[in-house]
Amino acid sequence: MSLSIVHTRAALGVNAPPITVEVHISKGLPGLTMVGLPETTVKEAPRSRAQRHYQ
């Protein structure tokens, strides 16, 4: 099991708010969980990409 933390910034017009991404990798079935309040398009896009990757 491993945990990685990435600090980055989002492009929102002329603003660039900081974003922290935490990734935990472990054995078992593949899955994706998003925590927070992302917009609907953000919620759906990574999940579909991840599912295509595992197929």
QUITA-V919743 format. One line per field, one symbol per residue. ss: DSSP state (H for helix, E for strand, - for the rest). phi: phi as a letter, one per 40 degrees, with the letter a starting at -180 (. if undefined). psi: psi as a letter, one per 20 degrees, with the letter a starting at -180 (. if undefined). A space follows every 10 residues. Layout:
# QUITA-V919743
ss = ???
phi = ???
psi = ???
This chain:
# QUITA-V919743
ss = -EEEEEEEE- -E--E--EEE EEEEE----- ---------H HHHHHHHHHH HHHH-
phi = .abbbbbabb cbgccaccbb bbbbbachcc aabbbhbccd cccccccccc ccccc
psi = pqpqpppaqq onciqmqqpp ppppprqaqq rppppbmqrg hhghghghgg hhhi.
